Amino acid sequence: MNRKTIICIVVCAVLAVAVSVGLILGFGGEKAEYLNIVEYDFNDSLKDYTSLGTSSYSGKAQFSYSETEGIDGSGCIVISIPSDKEDARFTYEYDKALEKTYYRMSVWVKTVGVGEESGGVGANLSVLNTFERSKDYKGDNDWTYIEYYGKTAEAQTSFTVCMRLGFYSGINTGTVYFDDFQLEQLDKLPEGVQCTSMESTLGGANSSVKSNSRHEDTMLTATIMLIVLFAYLAVAYRYAKIKENAIESGVSVRFAVINLILIAFVLRLIMSVTMPQCDIDVNLFQHWANTAADKGIFDFYSFAEEISLDYPPLFMYHLYFIGIIGKTLGITQTAAYDMLLKLPSLIADCVIAYLIYKIAGKKMSKNWTLFVVAIWLFNPMVLLDSACWGQVDSILALAILFAAYFIEKENYTLSAVAVAFAITLKPQGIFFVPILGYALLRQLIHEKETPVAKRLLRFVYSIAAFAITSILIILPFGIKMEGNLFSWIFGVYTNTAGGYSYATVNSFNFPYLLGLNWVDDSTKVFGLPYFWLGMILIVVICLITGALYLFGKKHKVNIYLLAGMCIYAVTQFAPRMHERYFYPAIVLILIAVIYSNNKVLLGVFGLLSVSNFYTVLEVMTGLSIGAELIDTDYATAAYYYWPPLNPERTTMAVVNVVCAVALIVIACIMVFSDDKTFGMKIWEGEKACEENND
């Protein structure tokens, strides 16, 4: 090889490297130049502003043009939300955007009477279908300038700017005036400003025909899957019934259960990336994860309002770590990222299954043990919530199950630790607090042989364990928060409780049957605002639970039944309930079935599992489709965002309420009865079962 050839090869290699580096750094693409895309001063009342669209969450917001309310008495556009809270926006769609390019949007705003309560979002600029937004303005503010910077993603050629009052999960009321709107394409990002991604994370608009078709297809597919699952469980039930007294040989119960759990775990991993999910929640979790990775744990909750964060800190640790993993490996907005997000819930499902095995193994034969483990692992409601929806209710259920299990073992301190984990994961963990309180009270009243001082110390130890555990979980997030280390956390819980001040929020329960879905809970029912009626019903349910717990027989085996009954009944009658708040009751009632050996209770468990499966699927499908209906007609969108009473949903609500009443009746009978089966045994005897267990 001569010198000229070597030189040519080297030159070509250098050029190739240079071109590759240029492409990687973006030098090979279209370079953005400054462009003033649109500028509206709204001074000419005769000018055509039809390029601006309007949309709102419920269609009740008022959009108008004012000739005199603008800056210096000029014209402006107006959003007015008189009473019912809304997320309303003027929109400008730009469909000639360049990928990976910076844009600046700006507008002047004036606010009048915009709600200042926590959780609501005031006047702001944002990009449709993203969770990022500018600083918002509430209350009464004179003309204020807002600007917001965004960057398009790779291959993104369009986006929609929103001049907005309210936000996703931040609906509000009041009046906002917008003037001098401008959208600019930038050649570079100015120094010292923050820029957010304008990549859509909520999906685009689809026709109502397609959406309705998709809804029907999802429900039909789910029904077919449900039939297959129940056929499988029916065969398993029949086999366990036939073989319950047989001396089992071959593999041990533990080995069989572990294999069943592994199969169920692999199924969940597959479902987590192939089945429909609730993109609103999953994308919001991903947004929180990315923000946590960017800002760090210490500063994370300082941005709570900007990112619509209304969860306590426990789950944020997981989001922080997957945010770091996602950014390091470059897998954000991928199926792998979805799987990582859902992984703790999938693992929690499996841990619960193993605990069910440990409890059932002391009372049942091998086949019955496998049966009850299977009706948890393959319960359609459980699969839907964790593997599909992407929620963390299984983790909450696991914490509450541990809390009940430790009460059964008379370890109240560890039960309090589990309750602390539950409450710092989701506020709904507070549903179990009365049960722990009744357990401590019962031992104080009934354990006469134990010294009074020791019984009282159990209260002290439990409170201390709860406080210390909660502080250790919360503390890292509060180090840099304003005020003291912990005052901010109370705002998180109150914002969550007050963020949806409606009688019910898509929970097919008692207020839903009264037509109060997405209706303010100040609406009177039987002469009382439903909020107070619901509070009275909560007190009644808790008093019934307390009476049954304190004075019933065999209180240890009643823990699961009464905890499940209390949680489920509260979610069916209390105000401000969402469709998944009942979830921990499923596993508690299943454990109660194991202890009671009662076919009636098993039937109620199956009925509420199926009914709530359809309830949650209906809501999940509606949220998923609803996120894509922003540009469609109000009547179609309203079906998903504010589900009306119709025969299907009414049936679900009736079944759910009947199940709650049935649980209360069954609990009242069981806790005072020596024979908890009433001649309705699922399996016969326990002696043979103990012989067959390893």
Secondary structure, 3 states (H helix, E strand, C coil): CCHHHHHHHHHHHHHHHHHHHHHHHCCCCCCCCCEEEEEECCCCCCCCCCCEEEEECCCCCEEEEECCCCHHHCCEEEEEEEEEEECEEEEEEECCCCCCCEEEEEEEEEEEEECCCCCCCCEEEEECCCCCECCCECEEEEEEEEEEEEECCCCCCCEEEEEEECCCCCCEEEEEEEEEEEEEECCCCCCCCCCEECCCCCCCCCCHHHHHHHHHHHHHHHHHHHHHHHHHHHHHHHHHHHHCCCCCCCCCHHHHHHHHHHHHHHHHHHHHHHCCCCHHHHHHHHHHHHHHHHHCCCCHHHHCCCCCCCCCCHHHHHHHHHHHHHHHHCCCCCHHHHHHHHHHHHHHHHHHHHHHHHHHCCCCCHHHHHHHHHHHHCCHHHHHHHHHHCCCHHHHHHHHHHHHHHHHCCCHHHHHHHHHHHHHHCHHHHHHHHHHHHHHHHHHHHCCCCCHHHHHHHHHHHHHHHHHHHHHHHHHHHCCCCCCCCHHHHHHHHHHHHCCCECEECCCCHHHHCCCECCECCCEECCEEHHHHHHHHHHHHHHHHHHHHHHCCCHHHHHHHHHHHHHHHHHHHCCCEECCCCCHHHHHHHHHHHHHCEHHHHHHHHHHHHHHHHHHHHHHHHHHHHCCCCCCCHHHHHHHHCCCCCHHHHHHHHHHHHHHHHHHHHHHHHCCCCCCCCCCECCCCCHHHHHHCC
